[in-house]
Amino acid sequence: MISVLLIEDDPMVLEVNRQFVEQVQDYKVISSAPNGVEGLKLARKLNPDLVMIDIYMPDLDGLATLKQIRAEGLITDVIAITAAMDVETVRRVLQNGAFDYIVKPFKFERLKKSLENYRQFQKRFLEKTEVSQSDLDGMLFRKGVTAHKELPKGLNRVTLERIRNFLHEQGRPVSAEEVAEGTGIARVTARRYLDHFEKEGVVTIHMEYGGIGRPTNRYMIIH
């Protein structure tokens, strides 16, 4: 079993995260904490395989907690689950070694994909004493749509990379219409590629509620 420590200050969100994690095979939540101070104490005591942490918290926020985990050399991996969407925060969290970054609100499928990726990542390390370049590529590019993976019918890699590059350049959630305009393709085509990215865990969806009518889906790349 992969042991998980949850660090989250909102009790309702904490319980949802707990239920989500324990729906995924081979995962067990072993404890939880309402802030980074308590979370660090538990991380030192319990040595969890994985810490899932919010960024906006009292006493010691998620980024400071992550930095302390790294400073102390604790052998644990970290997934950030947070409403923080600004580019600087995302960059700093990833620079400090977070395995993944999931933006609230999120769907169960997105978390499940992340945990499945982590399970495979951990399994590869446990099975080997040395790794090849091919092994490393498989680990480091685990969240991307790789050249070795066949695309669904009707999608092509050139357009896929054009959209991926456009999303990287934005640094903020964008709509399918903005993607279409920015890449010179039809909106319905942009939506197909964005749906594919969502299934692969490459983007997160943010719902924008405006006036009358359905909310607008806005997409943000996560790596």
N, C-alpha and C positions, 0 to 999 in steps of 0.2 A: 504494500500500500504506500502511496505517496502522501506524506503528512503535510497538512496545510495549516498555517496560522493566519487568521484574518485580523487585520487592523483597520477598524472603521468606527467612526464616532456616531453614526446614525443607527440606532438599534433596528429599525425596520429594514434598512438597506443591508445591515449585517446579517439579518435572518434570511433575507432573499439570497444573498451571496452564499450563505451556508447551504441552503437547500439546493441551489444550482450546482455547487461544487460536488455535493454528495450524490448528485444524479449521474455524475461522470464516473465510469468504471475506474477502479484502482485508486480513488481519491478519498481521503478522510480528513475532516476538519478536526484538529486536536485541541484547539483553543482559540480564543479571540481576545482582543483588547480594544478599548475605546480611544486610544491615542498612542502616539509614538513612544512615549516614556514607558508605559505599561507594555507596549508591544516589544520593545527592546529587551525588557526583563524576561519576557516569555521566550523570545528568540534565543537568548543566551541559555536559558534553562532547558528548553525543549528540543533545540536544534532541528527545527522543521525543515523538510525538503524545500518547501515553497512558502513564501510570505506573500499574501495578497493585501495590498495597502492602498488606502485613500491618500490623496495629497492634502486636501484642505481639512486640517484637524487642529484642535486646541493643544496647548502644551508643547508638542513637538510635531511639526507637520510631516507629511509623507516623504518629501524630498530630503529633509534633514535626517529623518529616520533611516532612509536608504543610504545616505552618506555615512552614517554611523555604523550601519551594518557592514559596509565595505571597509571602513577604517578599522573596525575590530577584527576583520578577517573571518566573520561568521560564514560557515559553509552552508549558505542557503541561497536560493534564487528568489527573485522578486517579480511580481506582476502588479503593475499599477492599475487600479480601477478607480476612476476619478472623473469629476466634471471639468477639471482643468483642461482647457483647449488651446491656450496660448502657446505659440511656437517655442518660446524660450523655456517654458516649463517642460514641455514634451522633450525638447532637446537635452535639457539638463538631466531629466530622469533617465533617458536612454544612455546618455554619456556615463552615468553612474551604474550602468550595468543591468537595468531592468530587462527581463526577458521579453516582456510585452507591455503594451499600453492600451488599455480599454477605456473608452470614453462613455460615461453615463449620459443618458440611459442606454442600455445595451440589451440585446436579445440573448437568450440562453444559448442559441447556436453559436454566437460569437465567442462566448466564454468556453463553451465545449470545444470549439476548434482550437483555442489557445491551449487548453489543458491537454488535448490530444497531441498537439505539437510538442508540448513540454514533456509528456510521457515518452514520446519517441526520442526526443533530445536526450533525456536522462538515460534511457535504455542503451543508446549508442555508446555513451561513456562507460556504463557498467560492463558492457560486453567486451571492451577493448582496453589494452594497455598502451597502444599507440594508435594514432589516427593518420589516415592518408589525406591528401589534398581533396580527394573526392568525398571522403567522410566529412571533412570540414565544410566543404561547399554545401553539402546536404544539411548540415546543422545551421550554418550561418545564413543561408538563404531559405530557411524553413517556411517563412511567411509569404514569400513571393510566388508568382506564377512562373515556374522555371521553364527553361527551354526543353527539358526532358518530358514535360507534361503536355499531353495532347489537349488542345483547346476544343471546346464544344463546337459543333458544326455551325458555320456562319460567322465565327470570330477569326480574325487573323492577328498574327503577332505584331505586325507593324503598327496597326491601329491601336492595339493593346498598349504598346510601349509609348505611343504618342499621348494617349490619355493618361497613363501613369506619370509621364514627365510633366504634363500639364498640372495634374493634381499636386505633385511635389512642389511646383513653382508657386502655387497659390498660398499655401500655409494657413488656409482657413477652409471651413466647409463650403462647398459650392454645389449649385443645383445641376441637374442634367442639362438644362437649357444653357447654363454658362459653360459647361463642358463642351456641348455641341458647338457653341459659338467660338470657343477658344481653340478648338481643334479642327473646325471646318467639316464636321460631319452632321448628319441628321440627328434630331433629338431622340428619336426612337432607337437609333443605333447607339447613341451615347448611353441610353438607359440599359440596353442589353449588356454592354461592357461593364457598366457600374454594378449591375446585378451580379455579374460574374465575379467582380472584385469583392463584393460583399460575401458571397458564398465561400471565397477563398480566404477570407479574413484579412484582406488587403486594405479595406476601407471600413469606416464606421459611418452609420447614418444618424443624422441629427434632424429632428422634426422641427420645422419652423412654422409657428402658428401666427397667421396674419389676420386678415379680415374674414369675410364670408368665404366659405368653400373649404376644400380639403387642405390640410397642411402640406407644405412643400418639403420633400426629402432633400437634404443637403449632405454631401459626401465629403469625408476627409480621409486622406491617406494616413496610415498609421506607421509606416516605415519607409 
